[in-house]
Amino acid sequence: MNDIIRIENMFSQIPNDLTDEIFQEIISNENFRVERIISKGQRSPDGFWYDQDQSEWVILLKGYAEIQFEGYTESIRLYPGDYLNIPAHKKHRIEKTDKDNVSVWLAIFY
């Protein structure tokens, strides 16, 4: 049974050094991908916008973040439990993540 079923925890194995944001693929196939994203103070570089070929459903499980969408003046604030769907090619950027605490995201690309 252990070779088929593996229990893991979204909040375990978080490294102490979070100089860079961490993207960890959990599962994927040709139609979708699930990732755990770990942030601590990271933000998108100035002038950079994500422009993804797939739609993304994302939930913030822990921490705090702000997402900015192209064409909007205010960013969207996310707290634990908040989720949103980002359509493919909807340009967006991460304006802020919690500098003092780890932020953990679950992202599903489809």
Secondary structure, DSSP 8 states (H G I E B T S, - for coil): -TTT-----TTSS--S--SS-EEEEEEE-SS-EEEEEEESS----TT--B--SS-EEEEEEES-EEEEETT-SS-EEE-TT-EEEE-TT--EEEEEE-SSS-EEEEEEE-
